[in-house]
Structures are given as C-alpha cells and as structure tokens.
Amino acid sequence: MKFERCKYNPIIKASNFIPCNDKLKVLLSFNPGVTTYKGDVVLIARVAVLAKENKENTIGVPIYNPNTGDIDIKEFDKKDSSCDFSDPRLIRRGNDLYLTTLSYFALLTSKDGIHFKIKNKAFMIGDNDYESFGIEDPRITKINDYYYINYSGVSKDGICTMLARTKDFESVEKLGPIFMPDNKDVVIFPKKINKKYVAISRPESAYFKKPNMWMSYSKDLLSWGEHRIFLRLRENHFDSSRLGASCVPFVVKEGWLLIYHGATKNNVYTLGACLLDKNDPSIVLKRTKEPIMVPLTDYERNGFMPNVVFSCGCIKKGNNLYIYYGACDESICLASTKISNILDLLNNEEQCEK
C-alpha cells in the first residue's frame, strides 16, 4: 500500500531544538503525539538529550534528581567490563539499567501541518520519581474540554504509563500513573463506549516475554480494570516480535480503525492496521497480514535506530489520513494516504487470527 511521503521530510530535526538544560545537548527528536487546537496542528514531540560534555573514555548519563529538581550527570567508564554498552540507547551494569539519553516534550504548532513553530521552553519534563529517566512517546486524546496526554514515565523502577491533561496547551496538570510497569504504547479512545472509557495498552511479562496488546476499562480515566487481551504477536509476520498501539483509534463506517506498530526479531518497525467492532472494540474484525507502511527512504532506513517507522498520532481529514511518525528514532516525518486505501486492504484480506 502506498503512503505519500511529504516532500519536506524530515519536517523536524534535532537541530531545530534548544536543549532544556545547559548541561545537555539535543541528540534526537521523534515520536510526536498529534492533535488539532483552534485550527492549528499541534505536535507534542519527544526530544532526547544527552550530556553536553564527557570526560575522556566516559559516558555521561542524564538523570532527573527529584530531591534537587535538577538534572545530574552519572558517569560510566567505557573500559568498565561490568558495563554493557552494546545498545546505543542504554547501559546495563549488573541488574541495573540506565538510558544514555533523557527525553522531555516540546510543543510545536502549525497552520499547514508541515511547517511548525517550536516553543523553546520545554512543554513537559520529568519531575518526579516515576520520570527520573525521562518521559517518552506521548499520545493525545481529546475528551470534552480536555486534551488528555498519556505517556511513558521511565525510572529505575521500570516503565509505567502516566496521564496528564490540558485545556489550552499552556498549563498542564499531571494526574500520575495509570498503568504500572512495565506497560507502554497506551492509547485512550476519544469517547465512552457502553458508558466506560476504553484504553489499549501493551504490558510485557518479565518471564514469558510476550508483549501483546490488552484492553482495559475505566469510569474516571484514572482507575482501570476489566483487563483483557485482544491482539497477539504473530509468527512469521511483520508483528512477530513486538507490537503496540500507535494512533488514537478513530471511527469509520465499519467500526474503529486502529493504526498500530509491529516489529520483527531483526528490529524492523512497520505500521499495520486493524478494524475493531464499533460497540465492543475488544473484538477484532479484520487485521492486515502485511504492513501498511514500511521503511523505504534513506531517512527511514539509516539513522540512530535503522529501519524504523513509528507513529504516536495521526489526523483524519475526510477520507485523508495524515500520519506523523518518528524515522529511525531520529527525526519527525509526515506521510498521508486515503483511509479507503487501508479499508480496501483490510477488506481484501482473509480474516486473520488474533
């Protein structure tokens, strides 16, 4: 299936941002949450920073210190045999894990959805024990007068899902954790279904290593229960190793359309789609056997994490779908297609197993 890439891609790069702290420099910008506000396209972009200066043969890791309200730099000796530096995203030492970068959120607005103005002051930053290693991958759901922002809070205790809300993208109220570690890739449906709020999450068992997608229900957006699994990994498919919800689901005539990401054992990240029942979205009506979008361009295939297209949000305009996505965990890009193209692909495929 063909997605039309924006000719200005990448539309946003790390070089467009000023770091949130003088000790840091910006390395990456990617995986934005997306919505519209007063006619503008709004992105909440993830900005990853690392230590500006490192001593010779050391790596400095930025960590938020909730006791001082400042960012500390923890140093690791590159020659330390107890440390595993094989993954550029993290450092392992014994049972401890540290991220090489710290992420925060920046706010961007645009009239045309392509050329964005960046608010230089950080829109959101980790400021508590659950967010000491940073905040990541926001999704935005508008419900009544509020824009709810759920995101991953990362700390030494794991990755939990946090919730915040705003009415105007000026002030933000943090509401705290809504899913315990390790759980991420949460999206919240934009309206109640059968008098309950609905969320999709992706918990991962420490023992069985099965990162499948679950559905949960709530009366207040804070306390979630009635958990049930509804979408599983598939062997020999594009979603054989990892999968998770990408964009907030939206209604089409046939049901709820969910854009999700899948990854192979070789860490190739692509996008897929599934159609969910309108009255009971835990029922999967159809699911793509093949991905709807794969890494094709140089900026999607070569970068910090090669072969990655990863979305946290889209905008629906009539029959057109505009997907904002991170390419190689490095930059922000835009691609579009007809929603009917996705539905045609789903309709032409045989029913797939969950």
C-alpha positions as CSV (number, residue, x, y, z in Angstrom):
1,M,0.0,0.0,0.0
2,K,1.3,3.4,-0.9
3,F,1.8,6.2,1.5
4,E,2.8,9.6,0.1
5,R,5.8,11.0,2.0
6,C,5.9,14.7,2.5
7,K,8.4,16.3,0.1
8,Y,9.8,18.3,3.1
9,N,10.6,15.1,5.1
10,P,12.1,15.1,7.7
11,I,9.9,18.0,8.6
12,I,11.5,18.3,12.1
13,K,15.1,17.5,13.1
14,A,17.0,17.6,16.4
15,S,18.9,20.7,15.2
16,N,15.6,22.6,15.4
17,F,15.5,22.4,19.2
18,I,17.3,24.2,22.1
19,P,18.1,21.8,25.0
20,C,16.1,22.2,28.2
21,N,19.2,22.4,30.3
22,D,22.7,23.9,29.9
23,K,24.3,20.6,30.8
24,L,22.7,18.9,27.8
25,K,22.7,18.8,24.0
26,V,19.9,17.6,21.8
27,L,20.5,14.3,20.0
28,L,17.1,13.2,18.6
29,S,13.5,14.4,18.1
30,F,10.8,11.9,17.2
31,N,7.5,10.1,18.1
32,P,5.2,13.1,18.5
33,G,1.7,13.0,19.9
34,V,-0.7,14.8,17.5
35,T,-4.0,16.7,17.7
36,T,-5.6,19.9,16.5
37,Y,-6.4,23.0,18.5
38,K,-8.1,26.2,17.3
39,G,-7.4,25.2,13.7
40,D,-3.7,24.5,14.2
41,V,-2.0,21.2,14.1
42,V,-0.3,20.5,17.4
43,L,2.6,18.2,18.0
44,I,4.0,17.2,21.4
45,A,7.4,16.0,20.3
46,R,9.8,13.7,22.2
47,V,13.2,15.4,22.4
48,A,16.1,13.2,23.6
49,V,19.1,14.9,25.1
50,L,22.5,13.7,26.4
51,A,25.4,15.1,28.4
52,K,27.0,18.0,26.6
53,E,30.5,17.2,27.8
54,N,32.0,13.9,28.7
55,K,35.4,13.2,30.2
56,E,37.8,11.1,28.1
57,N,36.7,7.4,28.0
58,T,33.5,8.1,29.9
59,I,29.8,8.3,29.0
60,G,27.6,10.7,31.0
61,V,24.0,9.7,31.6
62,P,21.5,12.5,32.4
63,I,19.1,11.6,35.3
64,Y,16.5,13.9,36.9
65,N,17.1,14.3,40.6
66,P,13.7,14.8,42.3
67,N,15.4,15.9,45.6
68,T,17.1,18.9,44.0
69,G,14.9,19.4,40.9
70,D,18.0,19.4,38.7
71,I,19.5,17.0,36.2
72,D,22.5,15.1,37.4
73,I,25.1,13.5,35.1
74,K,26.1,10.0,36.1
75,E,29.4,8.9,34.6
76,F,30.3,5.5,33.3
77,D,33.9,4.3,32.4
78,K,33.9,2.9,28.8
79,K,36.6,0.4,29.9
80,D,34.4,-0.9,32.8
81,S,33.9,-4.6,32.0
82,S,30.9,-4.8,34.2
83,C,29.0,-2.5,31.8
84,D,27.3,-3.5,28.6
85,F,27.4,-0.7,26.1
86,S,26.3,-2.7,23.0
87,D,22.9,-0.9,22.7
88,P,23.3,2.8,22.0
89,R,20.1,3.5,23.8
90,L,21.1,2.1,27.2
91,I,23.8,0.9,29.6
92,R,23.5,-2.3,31.6
93,R,25.5,-2.8,34.8
94,G,24.6,-5.9,36.7
95,N,20.8,-5.8,37.3
96,D,20.7,-2.0,36.8
97,L,19.8,-0.3,33.5
98,Y,20.4,3.3,32.5
99,L,19.3,5.3,29.4
100,T,22.0,7.1,27.5
101,T,19.6,9.9,26.8
102,L,16.8,11.7,28.8
103,S,13.6,12.6,26.9
104,Y,11.2,15.5,27.5
105,F,8.4,17.0,25.5
106,A,8.4,20.1,23.3
107,L,5.3,21.8,21.9
108,L,5.0,22.6,18.1
109,T,2.2,24.3,16.2
110,S,1.4,24.7,12.5
111,K,-1.2,26.2,10.2
112,D,-0.5,23.8,7.3
113,G,0.6,20.7,9.2
114,I,4.1,20.9,7.6
115,H,5.9,24.0,8.8
116,F,6.0,24.2,12.6
117,K,6.7,26.8,15.2
118,I,8.6,25.4,18.2
119,K,8.0,26.7,21.7
120,N,11.6,26.7,23.0
121,K,10.7,26.2,26.7
122,A,10.1,22.6,27.5
123,F,6.3,21.8,27.4
124,M,6.7,18.8,29.8
125,I,9.7,17.4,31.6
126,G,10.2,14.5,34.1
127,D,9.8,15.9,37.6
128,N,9.1,13.0,39.9
129,D,10.4,9.6,40.9
130,Y,8.4,7.8,38.1
131,E,10.1,10.0,35.5
132,S,13.7,10.4,36.6
133,F,15.0,8.8,33.4
134,G,12.6,10.9,31.3
135,I,9.2,10.9,29.6
136,E,8.5,9.3,26.2
137,D,6.1,8.7,23.4
138,P,3.0,10.8,24.1
139,R,-0.5,10.2,22.7
140,I,-3.2,12.8,22.8
141,T,-6.9,12.2,23.2
142,K,-9.5,15.0,23.3
143,I,-12.4,14.2,25.6
144,N,-14.9,17.0,26.2
145,D,-12.9,20.2,27.1
146,Y,-9.7,18.4,27.9
147,Y,-6.8,17.1,25.9
148,Y,-5.5,14.0,27.8
149,I,-1.8,13.2,27.3
150,N,-0.7,9.7,28.2
151,Y,3.0,8.9,28.0
152,S,5.7,6.6,29.3
153,G,7.4,7.6,32.6
154,V,10.8,5.9,32.8
155,S,12.8,5.4,36.0
156,K,14.9,2.8,37.8
157,D,11.7,1.1,38.8
158,G,10.6,0.5,35.2
159,I,8.3,2.0,32.6
160,C,4.8,3.0,33.7
161,T,2.1,4.9,31.9
162,M,1.4,8.4,33.1
163,L,-1.5,10.7,32.4
164,A,-1.7,14.5,32.2
165,R,-4.3,16.9,30.8
166,T,-4.6,20.4,29.4
167,K,-7.3,22.7,28.1
168,D,-5.1,25.2,26.3
169,F,-1.6,23.8,25.8
170,E,-0.3,26.4,28.1
171,S,-0.7,24.8,31.6
172,V,-0.6,21.1,32.1
173,E,-1.9,19.1,35.1
174,K,-0.2,15.8,35.8
175,L,-2.6,13.1,37.1
176,G,0.0,10.4,37.9
177,P,0.5,6.8,36.9
178,I,-2.5,4.9,35.4
179,F,-0.7,1.6,34.4
180,M,2.1,0.0,36.4
181,P,5.5,-1.2,35.0
182,D,6.2,-2.5,32.5
183,N,3.5,-1.1,30.3
184,K,3.6,1.3,27.4
185,D,2.1,2.1,24.0
186,V,-1.2,3.2,25.6
187,V,-3.9,4.9,23.6
188,I,-7.3,6.1,25.0
189,F,-10.4,6.1,22.9
190,P,-11.9,9.5,22.3
191,K,-15.3,8.8,23.8
192,K,-17.0,6.4,26.2
193,I,-18.2,3.1,24.8
194,N,-21.0,1.4,26.8
195,K,-20.6,4.1,29.4
196,K,-16.9,3.4,30.0
197,Y,-13.7,4.8,28.9
198,V,-11.5,2.4,26.9
199,A,-7.7,2.1,26.7
200,I,-5.3,-0.2,24.8
201,S,-2.0,-1.0,26.5
202,R,1.0,-3.2,25.9
203,P,2.2,-4.9,29.1
204,E,5.2,-7.2,28.9
205,S,5.8,-10.3,31.1
206,A,9.3,-10.5,32.6
207,Y,9.1,-14.3,32.4
208,F,7.3,-15.1,29.2
209,K,8.4,-12.1,27.1
210,K,5.1,-11.8,25.3
211,P,4.4,-8.1,24.5
212,N,0.7,-8.5,23.4
213,M,-2.0,-5.8,23.4
214,W,-4.6,-5.6,26.1
215,M,-7.8,-3.6,26.5
216,S,-8.9,-2.0,29.8
217,Y,-11.9,0.0,31.0
218,S,-12.5,2.9,33.4
219,K,-15.2,5.2,34.7
220,D,-12.8,8.1,35.5
221,L,-9.7,7.6,33.3
222,L,-7.6,7.0,36.4
223,S,-8.6,3.6,37.7
224,W,-8.5,0.9,35.1
225,G,-9.8,-2.7,35.2
226,E,-11.7,-5.4,33.3
227,H,-8.4,-6.1,31.5
228,R,-8.5,-8.5,28.6
229,I,-6.0,-9.5,25.9
230,F,-7.2,-8.7,22.4
231,L,-4.3,-8.7,19.9
232,R,-1.3,-11.0,20.0
233,L,2.0,-11.4,18.3
234,R,2.1,-13.5,15.1
235,E,4.9,-15.7,14.0
236,N,6.4,-15.0,10.6
237,H,4.6,-11.7,10.3
238,F,5.7,-8.1,10.5
239,D,4.5,-8.1,14.1
240,S,6.2,-11.3,15.2
241,S,8.5,-9.8,17.9
242,R,6.8,-6.6,19.2
243,L,3.5,-4.7,18.7
244,G,1.7,-1.8,20.2
245,A,-1.0,0.8,19.5
246,S,0.3,3.8,17.6
247,C,-2.5,6.3,16.9
248,V,-5.7,7.0,18.9
249,P,-8.4,4.9,17.3
250,F,-11.0,6.7,15.2
251,V,-14.4,5.8,13.9
252,V,-15.2,4.8,10.3
253,K,-18.4,3.4,9.0
254,E,-17.3,-0.2,9.5
255,G,-16.0,0.3,13.1
256,W,-13.0,1.6,15.0
257,L,-9.8,1.8,12.9
258,L,-6.6,1.3,14.8
259,I,-3.1,2.0,13.4
260,Y,-0.5,0.0,15.3
261,H,3.2,-0.7,15.0
262,G,4.9,-4.1,14.7
263,A,8.5,-5.2,14.8
264,T,10.3,-8.3,13.6
265,K,13.1,-10.1,15.5
266,N,15.5,-8.0,13.4
267,N,14.0,-4.8,14.9
268,V,12.4,-3.6,11.6
269,Y,9.5,-1.4,12.8
270,T,6.5,-1.0,10.4
271,L,2.9,0.1,10.7
272,G,-0.2,-2.2,10.5
273,A,-3.9,-1.7,10.9
274,C,-6.9,-3.5,12.3
275,L,-10.6,-2.9,12.4
276,L,-12.4,-3.2,15.7
277,D,-16.1,-3.7,16.4
278,K,-17.8,-0.3,17.0
279,N,-19.8,-1.4,20.1
280,D,-17.1,-3.8,21.5
281,P,-13.6,-2.8,20.3
282,S,-12.1,-5.9,22.0
283,I,-13.5,-7.8,19.0
284,V,-11.0,-7.7,16.1
285,L,-13.0,-7.8,12.9
286,K,-10.0,-7.6,10.5
287,R,-6.3,-7.3,10.6
288,T,-3.7,-6.6,8.0
289,K,-1.4,-9.6,7.1
290,E,1.1,-7.2,5.6
291,P,2.2,-3.8,6.9
292,I,0.6,-0.7,5.5
293,M,3.8,1.3,5.8
294,V,7.4,0.1,5.9
295,P,10.8,1.9,6.0
296,L,11.7,2.8,2.4
297,T,13.5,6.1,2.3
298,D,17.1,6.8,3.4
299,Y,15.9,8.8,6.5
300,E,13.7,5.8,7.5
301,R,16.3,3.1,6.9
302,N,19.6,4.8,8.1
303,G,19.9,6.5,11.4
304,F,20.1,6.1,15.1
305,M,17.9,3.0,15.1
306,P,17.8,1.8,11.4
307,N,14.7,0.6,9.7
308,V,12.1,2.3,11.9
309,V,8.8,4.0,11.2
310,F,7.0,4.6,14.5
311,S,3.9,6.7,14.9
312,C,2.2,8.2,18.0
313,G,-0.5,10.1,16.3
314,C,-2.5,10.9,13.1
315,I,-5.0,13.4,11.9
316,K,-8.1,12.4,9.9
317,K,-9.5,14.9,7.4
318,G,-12.4,13.5,5.5
319,N,-11.1,10.4,3.6
320,N,-7.4,11.5,4.1
321,L,-5.2,10.3,6.9
322,Y,-2.1,12.2,7.9
323,I,0.4,10.2,9.9
324,Y,3.2,11.9,11.9
325,Y,6.0,9.4,12.7
326,G,9.5,9.0,14.0
327,A,12.0,7.8,11.5
328,C,14.9,5.8,12.8
329,D,14.2,7.2,16.3
330,E,15.9,10.3,15.0
331,S,13.6,12.8,13.2
332,I,9.9,13.6,12.7
333,C,8.2,12.9,9.3
334,L,4.8,13.1,7.7
335,A,3.0,10.7,5.3
336,S,-0.5,10.5,4.0
337,T,-2.9,8.1,2.4
338,K,-6.6,7.6,1.8
339,I,-8.5,5.9,4.6
340,S,-10.3,4.0,1.9
341,N,-6.9,2.5,0.9
342,I,-6.5,1.0,4.3
343,L,-10.1,-0.3,4.4
344,D,-9.7,-1.8,1.0
345,L,-6.6,-3.6,2.1
346,L,-8.4,-5.0,5.2
347,N,-11.4,-6.0,3.1
348,N,-9.3,-7.8,0.6
349,E,-7.6,-10.0,3.2
350,E,-8.8,-13.1,4.8
351,Q,-9.8,-13.0,8.4
352,C,-6.6,-13.2,10.5
353,E,-6.1,-14.8,13.8
354,K,-5.8,-12.6,16.8
